[in-house]
């Protein structure tokens, strides 16, 4: 998913989190590479749109 190994192994208090809770949390997550890809596309569209607006002025 793009996260380092054992990223979800410990909670904020330093205690080990049960595997079932870790799987549930990751099951509700979005893979970071996917988010980066989507955001890069949005950025490209935004910049292209802004450039086109400037040309029209």
N, C-alpha and C positions, 0 to 999 in steps of 0.2 A: 504493500500500500504506500510505499514511500517513507515509512517511518523506520527509525533505527530499531535494531533488535532489542527486545525487552522494553520497549518504550512504555508499555502499559503494565509492566510487571509490578510496579510499586505505586501506591497512592500518594497523595499530597502529604500524608502523615508518615510516610516511609515504610508502612506495612505492605506486605505482599498481598496482591489482589487475587482472588480466586480466578481460575481459568474461565469458568462459566461467565463471570462478570466481565472479564476482559473480552471474551468472544462477543458478548452482547453489545458492549460499547463499540467494538470495531465493526460489528454488523450494522450499526447505525451511522457509521462514518463514511466519508467520501475519500477516495484515494487522492493523495496530494498531486500526483502527476496529472490526473484528470482535471483537477481544479486549475492547475497552472495552464494547461492546454486551453481550457475554456476561457480563462481570464485573458490569455494572450490574444485570442480571437476577438474578444470584446474590446480590448485595447486597440487592436488594429482597426477595427470598424470605427471606433470613436475617433481615432486620429485621422482616418481617411475622411470621415464625415466633416470634421473640423476644417481640414484642408480644402474640401470642396466648398464649404460655406465661405471661406475666405476668398476663394476665386470668384464667387458670385458677387461679392461686395464691390 
